[in-house]
Every structure is written in structure tokens, then in C-alpha cells.
Amino acid sequence: MAAVAAAAANLAGKQGVRVVVIGDPGTGKSSLVVSVATEQFRENVPRVMPLTRLPADYFPDRVPITIVDTSSSPEHKQKLIAECQAADAVVLTYACDRPTTLERLSTFWLPELRRLQVKAPVIVVGCKLDLRDEQQVSLEQVMAPIMQAFREIETCIECSALRQIQVPEVFYYAQKAVLHPTAPLFDQELQSLKPRCVRALKRIFILCDHDRDGALSDVELNDFQVKCFNAPLQPTEISGVKRVVQEKMPEGVNDHGLTLTGFLFLHALFIEKGRLETTWTVLRKFGYDNEIKLRDDLIPTTKRAPDQTLELTSEVINFLRGIFNMFDTDNDEALLPAELEDLFSTAPENPWSSNAYKDCAEKNVLGGLSLEGFLSKWALMTLLDPANSFANLVYVGYSGDFGSAFTTTRKRRVDRKKQQTQRNVFQCYVFGPKGAGKTALLQSFLGRQPSDALPMNGQQIAANSVELPDGTRKTLVFREIPEDDVRSVLTDRESLAPCDVAVFVYDSCDEFSWQRARDLLVQVAIHGENTGYEVPCLIIAAKDDLDQSPLALQESTRVSQDMGIETPIPISVRLKDLNNIFCRIVHAAQQPHLSIPETEAGKTRRQYRQLLNRSLMVVSVGAAVAVVGIAAYRVYAARKNSSS
């Protein structure tokens, strides 16, 4: 078991534990440190002990401890603050024979730790137990209200350095609070497992339930025990475990074995009895860190160029189709919010509850997400945050590796040279002045009318699949760029690298709206020419159902022709006359070498390059002719010499 505990500690990522001892003067801090290091009491000890180290084999977890003694005098305040903020655990002392030092815990020390935003667990230690008045109330009665007010207190203990009573236990509990913390697992106030802990244990239960019958059989329980603790369970032990569960919670056991309810009950029981290392060993064996999420080393990252993205492979898409059907319990071909929550109930939280994903896909009238909407959200998450996408694939049951989950797209610059792309997910930046109709375009893409008044997500993103004339489907992701953000966006040299196509929306009734859209188009075109991240661009003349501005129409047509892109595409969201706009956007993205706007400066540079290339060609042809001439002369001269 010691080896198992050591492995679990190592999985916690701790090579050592730093324990800082603080408290009022004369409460026994230094005597406590000396006593644990030498296993004896000394009458004369320094006011502040130097750094003291307990070796790795001092406690079963085999993680060394560094003990930092401190002074509470005003001149050492800054050092005290720095040590507290660097601590893994804090031992806060009071003297059992001095009630004022106990009162100072809640009137000064604990509020001060909060003020300093110290996140380390706190072990409250009553020193000088041998001097404690027997008439005093019990430790439980004294500490209960303080622990109620200050949840950061992990445990309380009394000790005596003089009598060598519970001195090692102080630092054992400090180490344990770091390696096997209570806070992530258990809510002391509610006396129940925390939601993230429940979700992780549920995933572990499902992974161990090999026959998928909703219960862990005796064989499955034994396999679980061997995997986590490297030791089998005897039949009598398995029967004993199930008997304990059944007595306290009858629904925790059924004819097939230990149910999820019983599995969770067991872990709550372990924690209540102080055996947190049991639950932590299980969690860490299945790859969880102290925040109860998969460890970072289990979520690979891949290096890629700014204009490369990751896409889901067909293997993963098929897996997601199966998951969708599994959780579509009412078979209505849509996942209702409750079904979606159930699907992600084995993840730390629903990854789509954040603003970026909340309203970014099409839903039915009941709020259900279709299969296409479901796959679009996964494609979006993979585009924005591949590591998070992979982690959540693992949480919901995907067993493949990173390489089989994602494919890396070719660089867009290469696509442009090859005049084609193999991408299945396209990102479209939507530019335009305020009131031009950008949000209405995104709403219509999700099957909504602007009059529905559904708020868009905070980042103004919309994702959906687009069926092309040949019957294939591509995922299109719109990202609205607010007019006020354009300048800051374009200060980043690589801001257009992830963009496959850009559209510029203007109000076709408003000449000023067109002027602003034109200015934005020029800014984006210049940025693309200067950075090498040119993108195909389309102009959208919105609100086509209203009276048009003849000047805006004339000018927009002229500008599009001058810049070498398609003339403005008129649409009316209100009349649902969208002029096949979404297919046209995808088509533009599929031809990365076309529809790229050119400014006058860009044309000049292109003409200069063409002239330079022609000059180099003339020079190279001339050189070739000269080489051929020299070779011919040498042949002639050789023949002449031989004939003579």
C-alpha cells in the first residue's frame, strides 16, 4: 500500500511539501519544529528555527517535507507574508494554556491569511497540551464555530512537544492536506461529495462497468481494486463492502452488483472517515489532477502554423454520432438540454455552458440540438480549443489517441498556391459598421429571425453545416468582428491567419454604411497584403427589401470591380431571401486563390514582381543562349583542331 500511496502522491505532481508554521509569540512554534525533527524536547531552542527537512521516508506517502519556522514580530512581517504565500500548507499554532492566543485565531490570523489570499490548507494546532486545564471545554466544542466560519481549516489537533504527544501527526496531517486535500472532493457544509468529484467518479464507474449493466459485479470490483491498489479483494471482503452499502443505502446494491449510487456512497464514507487517500488514489489512477480534471500531460498539444487548424477525423465523427443517438432517449433526433447535461455528466462541467458556445448553434423550438448542430459545436470547439475538445472527447468515452481524433489542415498559403483546399471546416470573419445587419446574418444562419430577440453569445459566433450543390456538407463558423474592435484585431500580425473567408456587410439603404464597410475592406486587404495572410472577400448588401441607395450600389459595384472581387451580393433577412449566401461563402473559401481584394499598393507590388520575374527570365534565357553558343564554339574549335 505504501507504494500505491507514493505513486498517487507523485501523480499529484508534488516533489516535496512546504509547511509554514505561524502563530503568536510563545505558542510553541519552534519547540514543535525541533521536536518533530529530533523526536525529543529541548528546553532552549532558537527564537526561529532554520529550515528543517523531514526525509521522504518519514511518512508513508514518501514525499519529503520542508518546515519553515517564522517570527510574528513586526520587523519580520514581510518575510512572514512571503512565506505564507509560498506555502503548500500552513500550521497555525495557539497555546492550550493561553486562551487569548486561541481567540486571536479568528480575530487576527485567519482573517489575515484571507486578506493575503493564501490558498494553502490550514492545520490549527493547539500546542502545550500538557499545560491544558482539564476543566476547559473539548477541542471539538472550541473549534466547531471557528471551522464553520473558516472553511480553509483542514483539521485541528492538539499536541505536546514536552510529552511527545501527537507531534508527528501535526505534519502528517499537513502533508495529507496537500497530497489528499478535502476541499476539491467534499463540501463540509452540505456534508456531500462536490459535483466535480461526483462527475469524475461516475466516469470511472462507467469505465469499470465493462458489461454496461449499470452495476459493478464481483469480478469488475476486483479488477477495479487491482487497477487502483495493486491488490485483489477476497470474496469475503467484496461481500463485506456490499453489505455495508446495503445496510446504509439499499439502492446501492442490486442483483448485478454495486450500483453507481453505492459506488458514490462508498467514497463519501471513506472521506467522512478521513480516508481521503483512498478516493485520491482512485482519481489519480484514472488520470485526474488536484482540480479533478485530466492531467495536462494526458492532453497532448500539437505545433502548427498560424494558418493551420485541427479538424475532427471521420473516426471521431462516427463516435459522436453514436454518442448522440445513445443520449437521444426520446428518439426525437435532437438533444434536449437535460439530455445534453446527461451526456456531459462525466466531464468536470458542460463545456458548452460558456458564452462562446451557449447560443452558437441551431436549436428547435424546445431548445433541442440537432445532430448537425451537435457536430458543429464539436467542430467549433476543436477550432477554438483543440486541447479542451480532446479532453471532453475522453470524458464522454472516446478511447482513441490525439492523433486518431484530429487531423491537421494544410497551410492556407499552400492551399492558395495549389488553388484548392481539403478543409471541411471554414471560419468566416464578418466585418461591417454598426446597424449594417451582421447579427441578423448570423441569426439567419442559425434559422432564427432577428425578431426572435434571442441574445447571441458573447463572442458573436455562429456554427452550422452547409449543404453544397453536390450534396456534401461543410461546417461554416461565423465570427462577428464588432466595428470598434477592428483596429485592435488588425494590430496582431497573425489575426487573419485563421480566417478562410471574410465578408463585409453594409446597409444597402445607407450610403454612409457602405463607406464604412469599404474602409474596413481596404484595411483588411492592406493587412493581408502586408502580412501574407490574404483572404477571399465578399461584399454583402443587406436589407435588400428596403429602398436602396443608388450611390451606395454604384460605388460598391465600382470598388468590387477595381479590387478584383465579386460584385456585392444583395440579401434580405426579413424576407428570407438570402441569395444562397452561405453556399457562396463556402465556395469562396474553397477557392483560396480567388476573390482576394487588391489595393493600389498591392497591384503595384504585384506588377513590380511580375516585371522582376520577366527580367530574371530574360537574363536566364540570355545566359542559356550564351552557354549554348560557347558550347557550340568549343565543339567547332575541337573539330577544327582535329582536322588540322
C-alpha positions in Angstrom: 0.0 0.0 0.0 2.9 2.4 0.6 4.0 2.0 -3.0 0.5 2.8 -4.1 0.3 5.9 -1.9 3.7 7.0 -3.2 2.5 6.6 -6.8 -0.6 8.6 -6.0 1.4 11.4 -4.5 3.7 11.5 -7.5 0.7 11.8 -9.7 -0.3 14.8 -7.6 2.8 16.4 -9.1 4.4 17.2 -5.7 8.2 16.5 -5.3 8.0 18.0 -1.8 5.7 19.7 0.6 6.5 23.1 2.1 4.8 23.6 5.5 5.0 27.1 7.1 4.5 27.3 10.9 2.9 30.6 12.1 1.2 31.9 15.3 1.5 34.3 18.2 4.9 34.5 20.1 5.4 31.9 22.7 2.8 29.5 21.4 5.4 26.7 20.9 6.2 27.0 17.2 9.9 26.4 17.4 9.6 23.7 20.1 7.2 21.9 17.8 9.6 22.0 14.9 12.6 20.8 17.0 10.5 18.1 18.5 9.4 16.6 15.2 12.9 16.7 13.8 14.8 15.3 16.8 11.9 13.3 18.4 12.8 14.8 21.8 12.0 18.0 23.7 14.7 20.7 24.2 14.5 23.4 26.9 16.4 26.0 25.0 15.5 26.5 21.3 16.2 29.4 19.0 13.5 32.0 18.6 13.2 31.0 14.9 14.4 27.6 13.7 16.3 27.4 10.4 14.7 25.4 7.5 14.0 21.9 8.8 13.6 18.9 6.4 11.8 15.6 7.1 13.1 12.9 4.7 10.9 11.2 2.1 10.6 8.0 4.3 9.3 9.9 7.3 5.7 9.3 6.3 4.1 6.5 4.1 3.5 8.9 1.2 7.3 9.1 0.7 7.2 12.8 -0.1 9.8 15.0 1.7 8.6 17.9 3.9 10.3 21.3 4.3 9.3 23.0 7.6 9.6 26.8 7.7 9.5 28.4 11.2 8.5 32.1 11.3 8.6 35.1 13.6 5.5 37.1 14.2 7.4 40.3 15.2 6.6 43.4 13.2 10.1 43.7 11.7 9.7 40.2 10.1 6.2 40.8 8.7 7.2 41.0 5.0 9.1 37.7 5.3 6.1 36.1 7.1 3.8 37.2 4.3 6.1 35.9 1.6 6.4 32.5 3.3 2.7 32.2 3.8 2.1 32.9 0.1 4.7 30.3 -0.9 3.4 27.6 1.4 1.8 24.4 0.4 0.2 24.1 3.9 0.1 26.4 6.9 0.3 25.2 10.5 -1.3 27.8 12.7 -0.5 27.4 16.4 -2.0 28.6 19.6 -1.1 27.7 23.2 -3.6 25.5 25.1 -2.8 27.3 28.3 -3.4 30.8 26.9 -7.0 31.4 25.8 -6.1 34.8 24.2 -3.9 33.0 21.6 -7.0 30.9 20.7 -9.1 34.0 20.3 -6.5 35.5 18.1 -7.0 32.7 15.5 -10.4 34.1 14.5 -9.8 37.8 15.2 -6.4 38.1 13.5 -4.6 35.1 12.0 -7.3 33.5 9.9 -8.7 36.9 8.6 -5.1 37.9 7.8 -4.5 34.8 5.7 -7.7 35.5 3.8 -6.6 39.1 3.2 -3.3 37.8 1.8 -5.2 35.4 -0.4 -3.3 32.4 0.9 -4.9 29.4 -0.8 -3.0 26.7 1.2 -4.9 24.5 3.6 -4.6 25.4 7.3 -3.9 23.0 10.1 -4.8 24.5 13.5 -2.6 23.2 16.3 -3.0 23.6 20.0 0.5 23.3 21.5 1.4 22.7 25.1 -1.3 20.2 25.6 0.4 19.1 28.8 -0.5 22.5 30.3 -4.1 22.4 29.3 -6.6 23.0 32.1 -8.7 19.8 32.4 -11.7 22.0 33.1 -11.5 23.6 29.7 -14.1 22.6 27.1 -13.2 19.9 24.5 -11.3 20.7 21.3 -14.4 19.9 19.2 -16.5 22.4 21.1 -13.9 25.1 20.8 -13.1 24.7 17.2 -16.5 23.9 15.7 -17.6 27.5 15.3 -14.2 28.6 14.0 -14.1 25.8 11.4 -17.7 26.8 10.4 -16.5 30.3 9.8 -13.2 29.5 8.1 -13.6 26.6 5.7 -9.9 26.7 4.8 -9.1 24.9 8.0 -8.4 21.3 7.0 -8.2 19.9 10.5 -7.5 20.7 14.2 -5.2 18.8 16.6 -3.6 19.3 20.0 -0.1 18.2 20.8 2.7 18.4 23.4 6.3 18.7 22.4 7.3 18.1 26.1 5.4 14.8 26.3 5.9 13.9 22.6 2.1 13.6 22.2 0.8 13.8 18.5 3.8 15.8 17.3 4.4 13.8 14.1 0.7 13.8 13.5 0.7 17.6 13.0 2.9 17.3 10.0 1.3 14.1 8.7 -2.0 16.0 8.5 -0.3 19.0 6.9 1.2 16.7 4.2 -2.0 14.9 3.8 -3.9 18.2 3.3 -1.6 18.9 0.4 -1.4 15.5 -1.2 -5.0 14.4 -0.4 -7.0 17.7 0.0 -10.6 17.6 1.2 -11.8 20.8 -0.5 -11.9 19.5 -4.1 -13.8 16.4 -3.0 -16.2 17.2 -0.2 -18.5 20.0 0.8 -18.2 20.3 4.6 -21.2 22.5 4.9 -23.5 20.2 2.8 -21.7 17.0 4.0 -21.7 15.6 0.5 -19.4 15.0 -2.4 -18.8 18.0 -4.6 -20.3 17.9 -8.1 -16.9 17.7 -9.9 -15.9 14.8 -7.7 -19.3 13.0 -8.4 -18.8 13.5 -12.2 -15.3 12.1 -12.1 -16.3 9.1 -10.1 -19.3 8.5 -12.4 -16.9 8.4 -15.4 -14.6 5.9 -13.5 -17.6 3.7 -12.6 -18.7 3.6 -16.3 -15.2 2.7 -17.4 -15.1 -0.1 -15.0 -18.6 -1.4 -15.8 -17.4 -3.5 -18.7 -20.7 -5.2 -19.4 -22.6 -1.9 -19.3 -25.3 -3.3 -17.0 -25.2 -0.4 -14.6 -23.5 -2.2 -11.7 -20.0 -3.5 -10.8 -20.1 -7.2 -10.5 -17.7 -9.0 -8.1 -15.3 -9.6 -11.0 -15.4 -5.9 -12.0 -15.0 -4.8 -8.4 -11.9 -7.0 -8.1 -10.5 -5.6 -11.4 -11.1 -2.1 -10.2 -9.3 -2.9 -6.9 -6.3 -4.4 -8.7 -6.0 -1.5 -11.1 -6.1 1.2 -8.3 -4.4 -0.6 -5.4 -2.4 -3.4 -7.0 -4.1 -5.9 -4.7 -7.1 -8.2 -5.2 -10.2 -8.3 -3.0 -11.1 -11.6 -1.3 -14.7 -12.8 -1.8 -15.4 -12.2 1.9 -14.1 -8.6 1.5 -16.4 -7.9 -1.5 -19.3 -9.3 0.4 -18.5 -7.1 3.4 -18.3 -4.0 1.2 -21.7 -4.7 -0.4 -23.2 -5.5 3.0 -22.0 -2.1 4.4 -23.5 -0.3 1.5 -26.8 -2.2 1.5 -27.3 -1.6 5.2 -26.9 2.2 4.8 -28.3 2.6 1.3 -30.4 -0.3 -0.1 -30.4 1.1 -3.7 -26.6 0.9 -3.6 -26.6 -2.8 -4.4 -28.7 -4.8 -6.8 -28.7 -8.3 -8.2 -25.9 -7.4 -10.6 -23.6 -5.8 -8.0 -22.6 -2.4 -6.7 -24.6 0.4 -8.4 -23.3 3.9 -9.1 -25.2 5.2 -6.1 -23.4 2.6 -3.9 -20.1 3.5 -5.5 -20.5 7.2 -4.7 -21.7 6.3 -1.2 -18.6 4.3 -0.5 -16.3 7.2 -1.4 -18.4 9.6 0.7 -17.9 7.2 3.5 -14.2 7.0 3.0 -13.9 10.8 3.1 -16.1 11.2 6.2 -13.8 8.7 8.0 -10.7 10.6 7.0 -9.5 8.2 4.3 -9.2 10.7 1.6 -6.1 9.0 0.2 -8.4 6.1 -1.0 -10.5 8.4 -3.2 -7.5 10.4 -4.4 -5.6 7.2 -5.3 -8.6 6.1 -7.5 -8.9 9.5 -9.1 -5.2 9.8 -9.8 -5.0 6.2 -11.2 -7.6 7.4 -13.8 -5.6 10.5 -14.7 -7.1 13.2 -12.6 -5.2 16.1 -11.0 -5.9 18.1 -7.9 -8.6 20.1 -9.7 -10.3 16.9 -10.7 -9.7 17.3 -14.4 -7.5 15.2 -16.6 -3.8 15.9 -16.1 -2.2 18.2 -18.6 0.3 15.5 -19.7 -2.6 13.4 -20.8 -3.9 16.1 -23.2 -1.3 16.4 -26.0 -0.7 19.6 -27.9 0.4 19.9 -31.5 2.6 22.5 -33.1 1.1 24.1 -36.1 1.4 27.3 -38.2 -0.9 30.2 -37.5 -2.9 29.4 -40.7 -3.3 25.7 -39.9 -6.2 24.3 -37.9 -7.3 21.0 -36.4 -10.4 19.2 -37.6 -12.3 16.1 -36.3 -11.4 12.8 -38.1 -14.2 10.6 -39.6 -13.5 8.2 -36.7 -14.4 10.8 -34.1 -17.4 12.0 -36.1 -18.7 8.4 -36.2 -18.1 8.1 -32.4 -20.0 11.4 -31.8 -22.9 10.2 -34.0 -23.1 7.1 -31.7 -23.0 9.2 -28.6 -25.7 11.5 -29.9 -28.0 8.6 -30.6 -27.2 7.0 -27.2 -28.3 10.1 -25.3 -31.3 10.9 -27.6 -33.5 9.0 -25.2 -36.8 10.2 -26.7 -35.6 9.5 -30.2 -36.7 12.9 -31.5 -33.4 13.4 -33.4 -32.4 16.3 -31.1 -30.7 16.5 -27.7 -32.7 18.5 -25.2 -30.8 20.5 -22.6 -31.4 17.7 -20.0 -30.1 15.1 -22.4 -27.0 17.2 -23.2 -26.3 17.7 -19.5 -26.5 13.9 -19.1 -24.1 13.4 -22.0 -21.5 15.7 -20.3 -22.2 14.4 -16.8 -18.9 12.6 -16.8 -17.0 15.8 -17.6 -15.9 18.3 -15.0 -18.7 20.6 -16.3 -20.6 21.1 -19.5 -18.1 22.7 -21.8 -20.8 24.4 -23.8 -22.2 26.4 -20.9 -19.8 29.2 -21.5 -20.8 32.2 -23.7 -18.7 31.1 -26.6 -20.9 28.0 -27.2 -24.2 28.8 -25.5 -26.2 30.1 -28.4 -23.9 29.4 -31.3 -25.8 26.5 -33.0 -29.3 26.0 -34.4 -31.9 24.6 -32.0 -35.5 23.5 -32.3 -38.5 25.2 -30.6 -37.9 23.0 -27.5 -34.3 24.0 -27.3 -33.1 20.7 -28.7 -29.8 20.4 -30.6 -29.9 18.5 -33.9 -27.2 16.1 -34.9 -25.8 18.8 -37.3 -25.8 21.4 -34.6 -24.2 18.9 -32.2 -21.4 18.1 -34.7 -21.0 21.8 -35.5 -20.4 22.6 -31.8 -17.7 19.9 -31.6 -16.1 21.3 -34.8 -16.2 24.8 -33.3 -14.6 23.6 -30.0 -11.9 21.8 -32.0 -11.2 25.0 -34.0 -11.1 27.3 -30.9 -9.5 25.0 -28.3 -8.3 21.6 -29.5 -7.0 20.5 -26.1 -10.3 21.2 -24.5 -12.1 19.4 -27.3 -9.9 16.3 -26.9 -10.3 16.3 -23.1 -14.1 16.3 -23.4 -14.0 13.6 -26.0 -12.1 11.5 -23.4 -14.6 12.5 -20.7 -17.6 11.3 -22.8 -15.9 7.9 -23.6 -13.6 8.3 -26.6 -10.7 5.8 -26.2 -8.6 6.8 -29.1 -5.5 9.0 -29.0 -5.0 12.6 -30.1 -3.6 11.6 -33.5 -6.7 9.5 -34.3 -9.1 12.2 -33.1 -7.8 15.2 -35.1 -6.3 15.9 -38.5 -4.1 19.0 -39.1 -5.1 21.0 -42.1 -2.7 22.2 -44.8 -1.4 25.7 -44.5 -3.7 28.2 -46.2 -0.8 29.7 -48.1 -0.1 26.3 -49.6 -3.8 25.9 -50.4 -3.7 29.2 -52.2 -0.7 28.1 -54.3 -2.4 24.8 -55.1 -5.6 26.7 -55.8 -7.7 24.3 -53.7 -8.3 23.2 -50.2 -9.0 20.0 -48.4 -10.7 21.6 -45.4 -14.1 20.7 -44.1 -14.5 23.5 -41.6 -14.3 27.1 -42.7 -14.0 30.2 -40.5 -15.6 33.4 -41.8 -14.9 36.8 -40.3 -17.9 39.1 -40.5 -17.0 42.8 -40.8 -19.3 45.8 -41.1 -20.4 49.0 -39.4 -23.0 49.1 -36.6 -26.5 48.5 -37.8 -25.5 47.0 -41.1 -27.1 43.6 -40.4 -24.2 41.5 -39.2 -26.0 40.0 -36.3 -29.1 39.4 -38.4 -26.9 37.4 -40.9 -25.6 35.2 -38.1 -29.1 34.8 -36.6 -30.5 33.7 -40.0 -27.6 31.2 -40.4 -29.0 29.6 -37.2 -32.6 29.5 -38.5 -33.7 32.5 -36.4 -35.3 35.8 -37.3 -33.9 38.9 -35.6 -37.4 39.5 -34.2 -36.9 36.3 -32.1 -34.7 38.6 -29.9 -32.6 35.7 -28.8 -29.3 37.1 -27.4 -26.2 35.9 -29.3 -23.2 34.5 -27.4 -20.7 36.9 -26.0 -18.1 36.4 -28.8 -20.8 36.6 -31.5 -20.0 33.2 -33.0 -22.4 31.0 -35.1 -21.6 27.5 -36.4 -23.7 25.3 -38.7 -23.3 22.9 -41.5 -23.9 24.0 -45.1 -25.1 21.6 -47.7 -23.5 22.3 -51.1 -25.0 21.6 -54.5 -23.1 18.3 -54.9 -24.7 17.0 -51.7 -21.6 17.3 -49.5 -21.6 19.2 -46.2 -19.1 21.6 -44.8 -19.1 23.3 -41.4 -19.1 27.1 -41.6 -18.2 29.2 -38.5 -19.1 32.8 -38.5 -17.2 35.2 -36.1 -18.6 38.7 -36.0 -15.9 41.4 -35.6 -17.5 44.5 -34.0 -16.6 47.7 -35.8 -14.9 49.1 -32.6 -12.7 46.0 -32.4 -11.3 46.0 -35.9 -8.3 48.3 -35.2 -7.2 46.2 -32.2 -7.8 42.9 -34.1 -5.6 44.1 -37.0 -2.7 45.1 -34.8 -2.0 41.4 -34.5 0.1 40.3 -37.5 -1.5 36.9 -37.5 -5.1 37.9 -36.9 -6.2 36.9 -40.3 -4.2 33.6 -40.3 -7.2 31.5 -39.0 -9.7 33.2 -41.4 -10.7 31.3 -44.5 -13.0 33.9 -45.9 -14.2 37.4 -44.9 -17.5 39.1 -45.6 -18.2 42.8 -45.4 -21.8 43.6 -44.6 -23.4 47.1 -45.3 -26.9 48.5 -45.2 -27.8 48.9 -48.8 -30.1 51.8 -47.9 -27.4 53.8 -46.3 -24.5 55.5 -48.2 -22.5 56.1 -45.0 -22.8 52.4 -44.1 -21.3 51.5 -47.4 -18.4 54.0 -46.9 -17.6 52.4 -43.5 -17.7 48.9 -45.0 -15.5 50.0 -47.9 -12.9 51.4 -45.4 -13.0 48.1 -43.4 -12.5 46.2 -46.7 -9.4 48.3 -47.5 -8.0 47.9 -44.0 -8.3 44.1 -44.2 -6.9 44.0 -47.7 -3.9 46.1 -46.7 -3.3 43.9 -43.6 -3.4 40.8 -45.8 -1.0 42.2 -48.3 1.4 43.3 -45.6 1.4 40.0 -43.7 0.9 37.5 -46.4 -2.4 36.3 -44.9 -4.7 37.4 -47.7 -8.2 36.1 -47.6 -11.0 35.8 -50.1 -13.6 38.5 -49.5 -17.2 39.0 -50.4 -19.4 42.1 -50.0 -23.0 41.7 -48.7 -25.6 44.3 -49.4 -28.1 43.7 -46.6 -31.7 44.9 -46.2 -32.4 44.5 -49.9 -36.1 44.7 -49.2 -35.9 48.4 -48.3 -35.3 51.4 -50.6 -31.7 51.2 -52.0 -29.2 53.9 -52.1 -28.3 54.3 -55.8 -24.9 55.9 -54.9 -24.0 53.1 -52.5 -25.0 50.5 -55.2 -22.9 52.3 -57.8 -19.9 52.8 -55.6 -19.9 49.3 -54.2 -20.0 47.8 -57.7 -17.2 50.0 -58.8 -15.0 49.3 -55.8 -15.5 45.5 -56.0 -14.5 45.6 -59.7 -11.5 47.8 -59.0 -10.3 45.4 -56.2 -10.9 42.3 -58.3 -13.7 40.6 -56.2 -17.3 39.6 -56.9 -19.9 42.4 -57.0 -22.0 42.9 -53.8 -24.5 40.1 -53.1 -27.9 41.5 -52.1 -29.8 39.7 -49.3 -32.9 40.3 -47.2 -33.0 38.5 -43.9 -36.5 39.8 -43.2 -37.9 38.3 -46.4 -35.7 35.2 -46.0 -34.2 36.0 -49.4 -30.6 35.1 -48.7 -29.4 34.6 -52.3 -27.7 31.3 -51.5 -25.2 33.4 -49.5 -23.9 30.6 -47.2 -23.1 28.3 -50.1 -21.4 31.2 -51.9 -19.3 31.9 -48.8 -18.2 28.3 -48.6 -17.5 28.3 -52.3 -15.2 31.3 -51.9 -13.4 29.6 -49.0 -12.9 26.5 -51.2 -11.1 28.6 -53.8 -8.5 30.4 -51.6 -6.7 31.9 -54.6 -9.7 33.8 -55.9 -11.8 36.8 -54.6 -8.7 38.3 -52.9 -9.0 42.1 -52.9 -6.1 44.1 -54.2 -5.3 47.7 -53.2 -3.4 50.1 -55.5 -0.3 49.4 -53.5 -0.8 45.7 -53.8 -1.3 46.0 -57.6 1.9 48.0 -57.8 3.9 45.4 -55.8 2.4 42.6 -57.9 3.3 44.4 -61.2 6.8 45.0 -59.9 7.2 41.3 -59.0 5.9 40.3 -62.5 8.4 42.7 -64.1 11.2 41.4 -62.0 10.3 37.8 -62.8 10.2 38.6 -66.5 13.6 40.4 -66.3 15.1 37.4 -64.5 13.6 35.1 -67.2 15.2 37.2 -69.9 18.5 37.1 -68.1 18.3 33.4 -67.6 17.3 32.8 -71.3 20.2 35.1 -72.4 22.6 33.2 -70.2 21.3 29.9 -71.6 21.9 31.1 -75.2 25.4 32.3 -74.3 26.2 28.9 -72.7 24.9 27.1 -75.8 26.9 29.4 -78.0 30.1 28.8 -76.0 29.5 25.0 -76.1 28.9 25.2 -79.9 32.1 27.2 -80.4 34.1 24.7 -78.3 32.8 21.8 -80.4 33.7 23.7 -83.6 37.2 24.5 -82.3 37.8 20.9 -81.3 36.8 19.7 -84.7 39.0 22.2 -86.5 42.0 21.2 -84.4 41.4 17.5 -85.1 41.1 18.1 -88.9 44.3 20.1 -89.0 
